[in-house]
Amino acid sequence: MTHNLTGPDRVLLDRYIESVLLRFSDGKYSLAEATQELGQAFTQAERDEFLAHLRGVVEAGDDA
């Protein structure tokens, strides 16, 4: 599985990682939960599923 991200998709990936790290930093995620979240994202085989997962996490964080 390889996903090449450029442009808006790369920005989405950056925002996703930042969102997970902020949740960990704020105590909303334990280290295990943050690790699980990152692992879950990067095991998505289909590009559309991968991007949808990233969007879902980022948007949930934006709503918080």
CHARMM-style PDB file with segment names, atoms N, HN, CA, C and O in Angstrom:
ATOM      1  N   MET     1       0.842  -1.169   0.000  1.00  0.00      PROA
ATOM      2  CA  MET     1       0.000   0.000   0.000  1.00  0.00      PROA
ATOM      3  C   MET     1       0.889   1.235   0.000  1.00  0.00      PROA
ATOM      4  O   MET     1       1.724   1.404   0.889  1.00  0.00      PROA
ATOM      5  N   THR     2       0.716   2.082  -0.976  1.00  0.00      PROA
ATOM      6  HN  THR     2       0.037   1.946  -1.698  1.00  0.00      PROA
ATOM      7  CA  THR     2       1.457   3.331  -1.052  1.00  0.00      PROA
ATOM      8  C   THR     2       0.500   4.453  -1.426  1.00  0.00      PROA
ATOM      9  O   THR     2      -0.276   4.336  -2.375  1.00  0.00      PROA
ATOM     10  N   HSD     3       0.564   5.518  -0.683  1.00  0.00      PROA
ATOM     11  HN  HSD     3       1.194   5.613   0.088  1.00  0.00      PROA
ATOM     12  CA  HSD     3      -0.239   6.698  -0.993  1.00  0.00      PROA
ATOM     13  C   HSD     3       0.718   7.869  -1.183  1.00  0.00      PROA
ATOM     14  O   HSD     3       1.483   8.205  -0.279  1.00  0.00      PROA
ATOM     15  N   ASN     4       0.673   8.478  -2.343  1.00  0.00      PROA
ATOM     16  HN  ASN     4       0.051   8.204  -3.077  1.00  0.00      PROA
ATOM     17  CA  ASN     4       1.468   9.677  -2.596  1.00  0.00      PROA
ATOM     18  C   ASN     4       0.564  10.876  -2.397  1.00  0.00      PROA
ATOM     19  O   ASN     4      -0.429  11.039  -3.107  1.00  0.00      PROA
ATOM     20  N   LEU     5       0.906  11.714  -1.431  1.00  0.00      PROA
ATOM     21  HN  LEU     5       1.713  11.581  -0.855  1.00  0.00      PROA
ATOM     22  CA  LEU     5       0.073  12.861  -1.100  1.00  0.00      PROA
ATOM     23  C   LEU     5       0.772  14.146  -1.502  1.00  0.00      PROA
ATOM     24  O   LEU     5       1.924  14.386  -1.144  1.00  0.00      PROA
ATOM     25  N   THR     6       0.057  14.957  -2.247  1.00  0.00      PROA
ATOM     26  HN  THR     6      -0.879  14.762  -2.538  1.00  0.00      PROA
ATOM     27  CA  THR     6       0.571  16.254  -2.651  1.00  0.00      PROA
ATOM     28  C   THR     6      -0.547  17.275  -2.489  1.00  0.00      PROA
ATOM     29  O   THR     6      -1.716  16.912  -2.359  1.00  0.00      PROA
ATOM     30  N   GLY     7      -0.189  18.532  -2.498  1.00  0.00      PROA
ATOM     31  HN  GLY     7       0.761  18.827  -2.604  1.00  0.00      PROA
ATOM     32  CA  GLY     7      -1.160  19.617  -2.447  1.00  0.00      PROA
ATOM     33  C   GLY     7      -2.096  19.520  -1.254  1.00  0.00      PROA
ATOM     34  O   GLY     7      -1.647  19.357  -0.119  1.00  0.00      PROA
ATOM     35  N   PRO     8      -3.401  19.618  -1.508  1.00  0.00      PROA
ATOM     36  CA  PRO     8      -4.388  19.614  -0.422  1.00  0.00      PROA
ATOM     37  C   PRO     8      -4.367  18.336   0.413  1.00  0.00      PROA
ATOM     38  O   PRO     8      -4.638  18.374   1.613  1.00  0.00      PROA
ATOM     39  N   ASP     9      -4.050  17.219  -0.210  1.00  0.00      PROA
ATOM     40  HN  ASP     9      -3.830  17.188  -1.185  1.00  0.00      PROA
ATOM     41  CA  ASP     9      -3.996  15.963   0.538  1.00  0.00      PROA
ATOM     42  C   ASP     9      -2.849  15.976   1.542  1.00  0.00      PROA
ATOM     43  O   ASP     9      -2.977  15.419   2.633  1.00  0.00      PROA
ATOM     44  N   ARG    10      -1.743  16.598   1.190  1.00  0.00      PROA
ATOM     45  HN  ARG    10      -1.639  17.049   0.304  1.00  0.00      PROA
ATOM     46  CA  ARG    10      -0.602  16.704   2.105  1.00  0.00      PROA
ATOM     47  C   ARG    10      -0.960  17.612   3.280  1.00  0.00      PROA
ATOM     48  O   ARG    10      -0.589  17.336   4.421  1.00  0.00      PROA
ATOM     49  N   VAL    11      -1.676  18.687   2.998  1.00  0.00      PROA
ATOM     50  HN  VAL    11      -1.978  18.911   2.071  1.00  0.00      PROA
ATOM     51  CA  VAL    11      -2.126  19.589   4.068  1.00  0.00      PROA
ATOM     52  C   VAL    11      -3.067  18.841   5.015  1.00  0.00      PROA
ATOM     53  O   VAL    11      -2.989  19.002   6.233  1.00  0.00      PROA
ATOM     54  N   LEU    12      -3.954  18.025   4.449  1.00  0.00      PROA
ATOM     55  HN  LEU    12      -4.018  17.894   3.460  1.00  0.00      PROA
ATOM     56  CA  LEU    12      -4.866  17.226   5.260  1.00  0.00      PROA
ATOM     57  C   LEU    12      -4.089  16.272   6.157  1.00  0.00      PROA
ATOM     58  O   LEU    12      -4.414  16.138   7.337  1.00  0.00      PROA
ATOM     59  N   LEU    13      -3.084  15.617   5.630  1.00  0.00      PROA
ATOM     60  HN  LEU    13      -2.820  15.726   4.672  1.00  0.00      PROA
ATOM     61  CA  LEU    13      -2.260  14.710   6.432  1.00  0.00      PROA
ATOM     62  C   LEU    13      -1.578  15.468   7.569  1.00  0.00      PROA
ATOM     63  O   LEU    13      -1.552  14.987   8.702  1.00  0.00      PROA
ATOM     64  N   ASP    14      -1.030  16.637   7.282  1.00  0.00      PROA
ATOM     65  HN  ASP    14      -1.051  17.027   6.362  1.00  0.00      PROA
ATOM     66  CA  ASP    14      -0.387  17.444   8.318  1.00  0.00      PROA
ATOM     67  C   ASP    14      -1.376  17.826   9.408  1.00  0.00      PROA
ATOM     68  O   ASP    14      -1.060  17.750  10.595  1.00  0.00      PROA
ATOM     69  N   ARG    15      -2.578  18.236   9.003  1.00  0.00      PROA
ATOM     70  HN  ARG    15      -2.835  18.297   8.039  1.00  0.00      PROA
ATOM     71  CA  ARG    15      -3.608  18.615   9.976  1.00  0.00      PROA
ATOM     72  C   ARG    15      -4.047  17.404  10.794  1.00  0.00      PROA
ATOM     73  O   ARG    15      -4.312  17.533  11.989  1.00  0.00      PROA
ATOM     74  N   TYR    16      -4.128  16.243  10.175  1.00  0.00      PROA
ATOM     75  HN  TYR    16      -3.914  16.138   9.204  1.00  0.00      PROA
ATOM     76  CA  TYR    16      -4.512  15.013  10.871  1.00  0.00      PROA
ATOM     77  C   TYR    16      -3.491  14.684  11.970  1.00  0.00      PROA
ATOM     78  O   TYR    16      -3.858  14.446  13.121  1.00  0.00      PROA
ATOM     79  N   ILE    17      -2.221  14.676  11.600  1.00  0.00      PROA
ATOM     80  HN  ILE    17      -1.923  14.870  10.666  1.00  0.00      PROA
ATOM     81  CA  ILE    17      -1.180  14.350  12.577  1.00  0.00      PROA
ATOM     82  C   ILE    17      -1.178  15.382  13.706  1.00  0.00      PROA
ATOM     83  O   ILE    17      -1.059  15.026  14.879  1.00  0.00      PROA
ATOM     84  N   GLU    18      -1.308  16.640  13.353  1.00  0.00      PROA
ATOM     85  HN  GLU    18      -1.404  16.929  12.401  1.00  0.00      PROA
ATOM     86  CA  GLU    18      -1.364  17.692  14.365  1.00  0.00      PROA
ATOM     87  C   GLU    18      -2.564  17.494  15.290  1.00  0.00      PROA
ATOM     88  O   GLU    18      -2.447  17.678  16.502  1.00  0.00      PROA
ATOM     89  N   SER    19      -3.698  17.127  14.739  1.00  0.00      PROA
ATOM     90  HN  SER    19      -3.793  16.977  13.755  1.00  0.00      PROA
ATOM     91  CA  SER    19      -4.913  16.905  15.530  1.00  0.00      PROA
ATOM     92  C   SER    19      -4.717  15.771  16.535  1.00  0.00      PROA
ATOM     93  O   SER    19      -5.082  15.902  17.704  1.00  0.00      PROA
ATOM     94  N   VAL    20      -4.142  14.661  16.079  1.00  0.00      PROA
ATOM     95  HN  VAL    20      -3.845  14.555  15.130  1.00  0.00      PROA
ATOM     96  CA  VAL    20      -3.899  13.528  16.976  1.00  0.00      PROA
ATOM     97  C   VAL    20      -2.909  13.927  18.073  1.00  0.00      PROA
ATOM     98  O   VAL    20      -3.117  13.600  19.241  1.00  0.00      PROA
ATOM     99  N   LEU    21      -1.845  14.624  17.710  1.00  0.00      PROA
ATOM    100  HN  LEU    21      -1.676  14.890  16.761  1.00  0.00      PROA
ATOM    101  CA  LEU    21      -0.860  15.033  18.705  1.00  0.00      PROA
ATOM    102  C   LEU    21      -1.426  16.035  19.706  1.00  0.00      PROA
ATOM    103  O   LEU    21      -1.084  15.991  20.888  1.00  0.00      PROA
ATOM    104  N   LEU    22      -2.290  16.937  19.242  1.00  0.00      PROA
ATOM    105  HN  LEU    22      -2.567  16.973  18.282  1.00  0.00      PROA
ATOM    106  CA  LEU    22      -2.925  17.891  20.152  1.00  0.00      PROA
ATOM    107  C   LEU    22      -3.861  17.189  21.125  1.00  0.00      PROA
ATOM    108  O   LEU    22      -3.915  17.545  22.302  1.00  0.00      PROA
ATOM    109  N   ARG    23      -4.593  16.199  20.642  1.00  0.00      PROA
ATOM    110  HN  ARG    23      -4.548  15.910  19.686  1.00  0.00      PROA
ATOM    111  CA  ARG    23      -5.469  15.445  21.534  1.00  0.00      PROA
ATOM    112  C   ARG    23      -4.661  14.699  22.586  1.00  0.00      PROA
ATOM    113  O   ARG    23      -5.073  14.606  23.742  1.00  0.00      PROA
ATOM    114  N   PHE    24      -3.532  14.178  22.191  1.00  0.00      PROA
ATOM    115  HN  PHE    24      -3.198  14.254  21.252  1.00  0.00      PROA
ATOM    116  CA  PHE    24      -2.643  13.522  23.153  1.00  0.00      PROA
ATOM    117  C   PHE    24      -2.112  14.546  24.156  1.00  0.00      PROA
ATOM    118  O   PHE    24      -2.121  14.303  25.363  1.00  0.00      PROA
ATOM    119  N   SER    25      -1.657  15.675  23.659  1.00  0.00      PROA
ATOM    120  HN  SER    25      -1.649  15.873  22.679  1.00  0.00      PROA
ATOM    121  CA  SER    25      -1.101  16.726  24.503  1.00  0.00      PROA
ATOM    122  C   SER    25      -2.130  17.263  25.495  1.00  0.00      PROA
ATOM    123  O   SER    25      -1.798  17.575  26.638  1.00  0.00      PROA
ATOM    124  N   ASP    26      -3.386  17.369  25.045  1.00  0.00      PROA
ATOM    125  HN  ASP    26      -3.655  17.115  24.117  1.00  0.00      PROA
ATOM    126  CA  ASP    26      -4.467  17.875  25.898  1.00  0.00      PROA
ATOM    127  C   ASP    26      -5.022  16.817  26.849  1.00  0.00      PROA
ATOM    128  O   ASP    26      -5.887  17.116  27.672  1.00  0.00      PROA
ATOM    129  N   GLY    27      -4.535  15.597  26.741  1.00  0.00      PROA
ATOM    130  HN  GLY    27      -3.832  15.354  26.072  1.00  0.00      PROA
ATOM    131  CA  GLY    27      -4.998  14.531  27.613  1.00  0.00      PROA
ATOM    132  C   GLY    27      -6.283  13.863  27.149  1.00  0.00      PROA
ATOM    133  O   GLY    27      -6.860  13.054  27.875  1.00  0.00      PROA
ATOM    134  N   LYS    28      -6.736  14.198  25.940  1.00  0.00      PROA
ATOM    135  HN  LYS    28      -6.268  14.856  25.350  1.00  0.00      PROA
ATOM    136  CA  LYS    28      -7.946  13.572  25.397  1.00  0.00      PROA
ATOM    137  C   LYS    28      -7.661  12.163  24.889  1.00  0.00      PROA
ATOM    138  O   LYS    28      -8.549  11.310  24.874  1.00  0.00      PROA
ATOM    139  N   TYR    29      -6.433  11.925  24.476  1.00  0.00      PROA
ATOM    140  HN  TYR    29      -5.712  12.618  24.488  1.00  0.00      PROA
ATOM    141  CA  TYR    29      -5.974  10.609  24.043  1.00  0.00      PROA
ATOM    142  C   TYR    29      -4.838  10.183  24.961  1.00  0.00      PROA
ATOM    143  O   TYR    29      -3.972  10.988  25.304  1.00  0.00      PROA
ATOM    144  N   SER    30      -4.845   8.933  25.351  1.00  0.00      PROA
ATOM    145  HN  SER    30      -5.549   8.280  25.073  1.00  0.00      PROA
ATOM    146  CA  SER    30      -3.674   8.370  26.012  1.00  0.00      PROA
ATOM    147  C   SER    30      -2.647   8.063  24.926  1.00  0.00      PROA
ATOM    148  O   SER    30      -2.942   8.168  23.735  1.00  0.00      PROA
ATOM    149  N   LEU    31      -1.457   7.690  25.337  1.00  0.00      PROA
ATOM    150  HN  LEU    31      -1.217   7.605  26.304  1.00  0.00      PROA
ATOM    151  CA  LEU    31      -0.439   7.322  24.349  1.00  0.00      PROA
ATOM    152  C   LEU    31      -0.916   6.134  23.522  1.00  0.00      PROA
ATOM    153  O   LEU    31      -0.699   6.088  22.311  1.00  0.00      PROA
ATOM    154  N   ALA    32      -1.564   5.176  24.173  1.00  0.00      PROA
ATOM    155  HN  ALA    32      -1.740   5.213  25.157  1.00  0.00      PROA
ATOM    156  CA  ALA    32      -2.069   3.994  23.464  1.00  0.00      PROA
ATOM    157  C   ALA    32      -3.147   4.384  22.458  1.00  0.00      PROA
ATOM    158  O   ALA    32      -3.168   3.865  21.341  1.00  0.00      PROA
ATOM    159  N   GLU    33      -4.041   5.293  22.842  1.00  0.00      PROA
ATOM    160  HN  GLU    33      -4.024   5.714  23.749  1.00  0.00      PROA
ATOM    161  CA  GLU    33      -5.107   5.719  21.924  1.00  0.00      PROA
ATOM    162  C   GLU    33      -4.548   6.492  20.736  1.00  0.00      PROA
ATOM    163  O   GLU    33      -4.996   6.301  19.605  1.00  0.00      PROA
ATOM    164  N   ALA    34      -3.581   7.355  20.982  1.00  0.00      PROA
ATOM    165  HN  ALA    34      -3.217   7.510  21.901  1.00  0.00      PROA
ATOM    166  CA  ALA    34      -2.971   8.113  19.886  1.00  0.00      PROA
ATOM    167  C   ALA    34      -2.244   7.172  18.930  1.00  0.00      PROA
ATOM    168  O   ALA    34      -2.330   7.325  17.712  1.00  0.00      PROA
ATOM    169  N   THR    35      -1.537   6.209  19.484  1.00  0.00      PROA
ATOM    170  HN  THR    35      -1.467   6.084  20.473  1.00  0.00      PROA
ATOM    171  CA  THR    35      -0.835   5.225  18.658  1.00  0.00      PROA
ATOM    172  C   THR    35      -1.827   4.408  17.844  1.00  0.00      PROA
ATOM    173  O   THR    35      -1.609   4.156  16.659  1.00  0.00      PROA
ATOM    174  N   GLN    36      -2.908   3.998  18.479  1.00  0.00      PROA
ATOM    175  HN  GLN    36      -3.085   4.203  19.441  1.00  0.00      PROA
ATOM    176  CA  GLN    36      -3.939   3.225  17.786  1.00  0.00      PROA
ATOM    177  C   GLN    36      -4.566   4.042  16.661  1.00  0.00      PROA
ATOM    178  O   GLN    36      -4.796   3.524  15.568  1.00  0.00      PROA
ATOM    179  N   GLU    37      -4.841   5.306  16.921  1.00  0.00      PROA
ATOM    180  HN  GLU    37      -4.655   5.728  17.809  1.00  0.00      PROA
ATOM    181  CA  GLU    37      -5.434   6.171  15.904  1.00  0.00      PROA
ATOM    182  C   GLU    37      -4.516   6.304  14.692  1.00  0.00      PROA
ATOM    183  O   GLU    37      -4.959   6.170  13.552  1.00  0.00      PROA
ATOM    184  N   LEU    38      -3.256   6.563  14.941  1.00  0.00      PROA
ATOM    185  HN  LEU    38      -2.896   6.672  15.868  1.00  0.00      PROA
ATOM    186  CA  LEU    38      -2.308   6.684  13.827  1.00  0.00      PROA
ATOM    187  C   LEU    38      -2.183   5.367  13.072  1.00  0.00      PROA
ATOM    188  O   LEU    38      -2.142   5.359  11.841  1.00  0.00      PROA
ATOM    189  N   GLY    39      -2.123   4.270  13.788  1.00  0.00      PROA
ATOM    190  HN  GLY    39      -2.156   4.277  14.788  1.00  0.00      PROA
ATOM    191  CA  GLY    39      -2.029   2.960  13.152  1.00  0.00      PROA
ATOM    192  C   GLY    39      -3.249   2.654  12.303  1.00  0.00      PROA
ATOM    193  O   GLY    39      -3.133   2.113  11.203  1.00  0.00      PROA
ATOM    194  N   GLN    40      -4.416   3.002  12.818  1.00  0.00      PROA
ATOM    195  HN  GLN    40      -4.511   3.441  13.712  1.00  0.00      PROA
ATOM    196  CA  GLN    40      -5.659   2.752  12.080  1.00  0.00      PROA
ATOM    197  C   GLN    40      -5.664   3.527  10.763  1.00  0.00      PROA
ATOM    198  O   GLN    40      -6.077   3.001   9.729  1.00  0.00      PROA
ATOM    199  N   ALA    41      -5.211   4.756  10.805  1.00  0.00      PROA
ATOM    200  HN  ALA    41      -4.875   5.183  11.645  1.00  0.00      PROA
ATOM    201  CA  ALA    41      -5.202   5.570   9.585  1.00  0.00      PROA
ATOM    202  C   ALA    41      -4.284   4.978   8.533  1.00  0.00      PROA
ATOM    203  O   ALA    41      -4.641   4.897   7.357  1.00  0.00      PROA
ATOM    204  N   PHE    42      -3.112   4.570   8.955  1.00  0.00      PROA
ATOM    205  HN  PHE    42      -2.822   4.636   9.910  1.00  0.00      PROA
ATOM    206  CA  PHE    42      -2.109   4.132   7.994  1.00  0.00      PROA
ATOM    207  C   PHE    42      -2.253   2.679   7.568  1.00  0.00      PROA
ATOM    208  O   PHE    42      -1.408   2.157   6.842  1.00  0.00      PROA
ATOM    209  N   THR    43      -3.312   2.029   8.012  1.00  0.00      PROA
ATOM    210  HN  THR    43      -3.999   2.453   8.602  1.00  0.00      PROA
ATOM    211  CA  THR    43      -3.595   0.681   7.520  1.00  0.00      PROA
ATOM    212  C   THR    43      -4.776   0.676   6.555  1.00  0.00      PROA
ATOM    213  O   THR    43      -5.219  -0.390   6.127  1.00  0.00      PROA
ATOM    214  N   GLN    44      -5.284   1.844   6.213  1.00  0.00      PROA
ATOM    215  HN  GLN    44      -4.923   2.710   6.562  1.00  0.00      PROA
ATOM    216  CA  GLN    44      -6.358   1.942   5.225  1.00  0.00      PROA
ATOM    217  C   GLN    44      -5.762   1.645   3.850  1.00  0.00      PROA
ATOM    218  O   GLN    44      -4.863   2.348   3.390  1.00  0.00      PROA
ATOM    219  N   ALA    45      -6.262   0.613   3.212  1.00  0.00      PROA
ATOM    220  HN  ALA    45      -6.992   0.042   3.586  1.00  0.00      PROA
ATOM    221  CA  ALA    45      -5.689   0.185   1.931  1.00  0.00      PROA
ATOM    222  C   ALA    45      -6.111   1.091   0.774  1.00  0.00      PROA
ATOM    223  O   ALA    45      -5.307   1.384  -0.110  1.00  0.00      PROA
ATOM    224  N   GLU    46      -7.334   1.523   0.779  1.00  0.00      PROA
ATOM    225  HN  GLU    46      -7.988   1.285   1.497  1.00  0.00      PROA
ATOM    226  CA  GLU    46      -7.847   2.343  -0.323  1.00  0.00      PROA
ATOM    227  C   GLU    46      -7.586   3.818  -0.050  1.00  0.00      PROA
ATOM    228  O   GLU    46      -7.796   4.295   1.065  1.00  0.00      PROA
ATOM    229  N   ARG    47      -7.139   4.522  -1.047  1.00  0.00      PROA
ATOM    230  HN  ARG    47      -6.969   4.134  -1.953  1.00  0.00      PROA
ATOM    231  CA  ARG    47      -6.835   5.949  -0.915  1.00  0.00      PROA
ATOM    232  C   ARG    47      -8.041   6.737  -0.431  1.00  0.00      PROA
ATOM    233  O   ARG    47      -7.910   7.580   0.456  1.00  0.00      PROA
ATOM    234  N   ASP    48      -9.221   6.474  -1.003  1.00  0.00      PROA
ATOM    235  HN  ASP    48      -9.327   5.790  -1.725  1.00  0.00      PROA
ATOM    236  CA  ASP    48     -10.420   7.217  -0.608  1.00  0.00      PROA
ATOM    237  C   ASP    48     -10.763   6.974   0.854  1.00  0.00      PROA
ATOM    238  O   ASP    48     -11.159   7.900   1.562  1.00  0.00      PROA
ATOM    239  N   GLU    49     -10.615   5.729   1.312  1.00  0.00      PROA
ATOM    240  HN  GLU    49     -10.294   4.977   0.737  1.00  0.00      PROA
ATOM    241  CA  GLU    49     -10.874   5.410   2.719  1.00  0.00      PROA
ATOM    242  C   GLU    49      -9.858   6.114   3.622  1.00  0.00      PROA
ATOM    243  O   GLU    49     -10.208   6.634   4.681  1.00  0.00      PROA
ATOM    244  N   PHE    50      -8.617   6.121   3.194  1.00  0.00      PROA
ATOM    245  HN  PHE    50      -8.333   5.699   2.333  1.00  0.00      PROA
ATOM    246  CA  PHE    50      -7.550   6.777   3.946  1.00  0.00      PROA
ATOM    247  C   PHE    50      -7.849   8.265   4.115  1.00  0.00      PROA
ATOM    248  O   PHE    50      -7.791   8.793   5.225  1.00  0.00      PROA
ATOM    249  N   LEU    51      -8.164   8.930   3.021  1.00  0.00      PROA
ATOM    250  HN  LEU    51      -8.211   8.501   2.118  1.00  0.00      PROA
ATOM    251  CA  LEU    51      -8.444  10.366   3.070  1.00  0.00      PROA
ATOM    252  C   LEU    51      -9.715  10.660   3.862  1.00  0.00      PROA
ATOM    253  O   LEU    51      -9.778  11.652   4.587  1.00  0.00      PROA
ATOM    254  N   ALA    52     -10.729   9.803   3.728  1.00  0.00      PROA
ATOM    255  HN  ALA    52     -10.678   8.996   3.139  1.00  0.00      PROA
ATOM    256  CA  ALA    52     -11.967   9.986   4.487  1.00  0.00      PROA
ATOM    257  C   ALA    52     -11.699   9.856   5.985  1.00  0.00      PROA
ATOM    258  O   ALA    52     -12.258  10.605   6.786  1.00  0.00      PROA
ATOM    259  N   HSD    53     -10.848   8.911   6.358  1.00  0.00      PROA
ATOM    260  HN  HSD    53     -10.393   8.303   5.706  1.00  0.00      PROA
ATOM    261  CA  HSD    53     -10.496   8.746   7.768  1.00  0.00      PROA
ATOM    262  C   HSD    53      -9.790   9.996   8.290  1.00  0.00      PROA
ATOM    263  O   HSD    53     -10.116  10.494   9.368  1.00  0.00      PROA
ATOM    264  N   LEU    54      -8.825  10.498   7.526  1.00  0.00      PROA
ATOM    265  HN  LEU    54      -8.560  10.093   6.651  1.00  0.00      PROA
ATOM    266  CA  LEU    54      -8.111  11.708   7.939  1.00  0.00      PROA
ATOM    267  C   LEU    54      -9.078  12.872   8.104  1.00  0.00      PROA
ATOM    268  O   LEU    54      -9.034  13.583   9.108  1.00  0.00      PROA
ATOM    269  N   ARG    55      -9.955  13.068   7.114  1.00  0.00      PROA
ATOM    270  HN  ARG    55      -9.990  12.491   6.298  1.00  0.00      PROA
ATOM    271  CA  ARG    55     -10.934  14.154   7.168  1.00  0.00      PROA
ATOM    272  C   ARG    55     -11.839  14.035   8.394  1.00  0.00      PROA
ATOM    273  O   ARG    55     -12.112  15.026   9.071  1.00  0.00      PROA
ATOM    274  N   GLY    56     -12.299  12.823   8.670  1.00  0.00      PROA
ATOM    275  HN  GLY    56     -12.078  12.018   8.120  1.00  0.00      PROA
ATOM    276  CA  GLY    56     -13.184  12.604   9.803  1.00  0.00      PROA
ATOM    277  C   GLY    56     -12.551  13.009  11.124  1.00  0.00      PROA
ATOM    278  O   GLY    56     -13.192  13.647  11.959  1.00  0.00      PROA
ATOM    279  N   VAL    57     -11.306  12.640  11.308  1.00  0.00      PROA
ATOM    280  HN  VAL    57     -10.785  12.121  10.630  1.00  0.00      PROA
ATOM    281  CA  VAL    57     -10.608  12.971  12.556  1.00  0.00      PROA
ATOM    282  C   VAL    57     -10.367  14.476  12.644  1.00  0.00      PROA
ATOM    283  O   VAL    57     -10.574  15.075  13.700  1.00  0.00      PROA
ATOM    284  N   VAL    58      -9.937  15.082  11.556  1.00  0.00      PROA
ATOM    285  HN  VAL    58      -9.770  14.595  10.699  1.00  0.00      PROA
ATOM    286  CA  VAL    58      -9.670  16.531  11.563  1.00  0.00      PROA
ATOM    287  C   VAL    58     -10.971  17.300  11.810  1.00  0.00      PROA
ATOM    288  O   VAL    58     -10.991  18.230  12.617  1.00  0.00      PROA
ATOM    289  N   GLU    59     -12.045  16.928  11.130  1.00  0.00      PROA
ATOM    290  HN  GLU    59     -12.028  16.173  10.475  1.00  0.00      PROA
ATOM    291  CA  GLU    59     -13.307  17.642  11.285  1.00  0.00      PROA
ATOM    292  C   GLU    59     -13.876  17.470  12.679  1.00  0.00      PROA
ATOM    293  O   GLU    59     -14.467  18.402  13.223  1.00  0.00      PROA
ATOM    294  N   ALA    60     -13.710  16.303  13.264  1.00  0.00      PROA
ATOM    295  HN  ALA    60     -13.230  15.545  12.822  1.00  0.00      PROA
ATOM    296  CA  ALA    60     -14.172  16.078  14.638  1.00  0.00      PROA
ATOM    297  C   ALA    60     -13.406  16.989  15.600  1.00  0.00      PROA
ATOM    298  O   ALA    60     -13.975  17.512  16.558  1.00  0.00      PROA
ATOM    299  N   GLY    61     -12.126  17.169  15.337  1.00  0.00      PROA
ATOM    300  HN  GLY    61     -11.664  16.744  14.559  1.00  0.00      PROA
ATOM    301  CA  GLY    61     -11.321  18.059  16.169  1.00  0.00      PROA
ATOM    302  C   GLY    61     -11.688  19.514  15.982  1.00  0.00      PROA
ATOM    303  O   GLY    61     -11.645  20.289  16.937  1.00  0.00      PROA
ATOM    304  N   ASP    62     -12.050  19.900  14.769  1.00  0.00      PROA
ATOM    305  HN  ASP    62     -12.086  19.270  13.993  1.00  0.00      PROA
ATOM    306  CA  ASP    62     -12.460  21.272  14.484  1.00  0.00      PROA
ATOM    307  C   ASP    62     -13.775  21.601  15.190  1.00  0.00      PROA
ATOM    308  O   ASP    62     -14.016  22.749  15.563  1.00  0.00      PROA
ATOM    309  N   ASP    63     -14.620  20.590  15.368  1.00  0.00      PROA
ATOM    310  HN  ASP    63     -14.424  19.657  15.065  1.00  0.00      PROA
ATOM    311  CA  ASP    63     -15.928  20.802  16.014  1.00  0.00      PROA
ATOM    312  C   ASP    63     -15.825  20.847  17.520  1.00  0.00      PROA
ATOM    313  O   ASP    63     -16.740  21.320  18.194  1.00  0.00      PROA
ATOM    314  N   ALA    64     -14.716  20.357  18.056  1.00  0.00      PROA
ATOM    315  HN  ALA    64     -13.973  19.973  17.508  1.00  0.00      PROA
ATOM    316  CA  ALA    64     -14.577  20.291  19.527  1.00  0.00      PROA
ATOM    317  C   ALA    64     -14.308  21.647  20.131  1.00  0.00      PROA
ATOM    318  OT1 ALA    64     -14.167  21.764  21.348  1.00  0.00      PROA
TER     319      ALA     64
END
